[in-house]
């Protein structure tokens, strides 16, 4: 009897994990350049005493949907989207991080920074700084930043052989955890444009409903097993 309980609990744990990921996707439906995540589960077989295998659910991990979100024209000169596979390189207090969120602005010193005041870096690893007396800042498709007097610096765009290794650390930033990037030579920058989240809310809401129904079904199984165990305990004295 306990086997059914353990199997049901393993299913509920997997469903709880799936629900958390789906809820996080829905919470970020309007987050710039957010990539939805999806869980991965696998069957875990355990041999019991009578040579029969019991099937449990094992949380294998998750994967990130890397498809581009829709591009939205904002008209703001410091907004930039990446068309193609690539990431901006950002300097933070915790080290180098990567992002596709190109919502930038100028700080009081003229550095191009994120909304959380982290610095956008050029291909030499320096902060990108512009002369604030020139109102018009232009981003070329290859990342070259220019103002009225001419060329200044070039935005570093990078890519990873396996982008799934990137770890989300909040605020749209990713940590490469020691993996070295390569130049994203095929990626292009689109100025005055932002990439929207690639979350599909209708599909995520449908998935959430399915998860809740599956969780309730598993709970009914556990309740029925519990009732069966209690009935067996009550009848044991009568059998003796």
Secondary structure, DSSP 8 states (H G I E B T S, - for coil): -HHHHHHHHHHHHHHHHHHHHHHHHHHTTTSTT---EEEEEEEEEEE-TTS-EEEEEEEEEEEE------EEE---TTBEEEESS-EEEEEETTEEEEES--B-EE-TTSBEE-TTS-EEBBTTS-B-B--TT----EE-TT-EEEETTEEEEEB-EEE-TTGGG-EEEETTEEE-TT---EE-TT-EEEETEEE-----HHHHHHHHHHHHHHHHHHHHHHHHHHHHHHHHHHHHHHH-
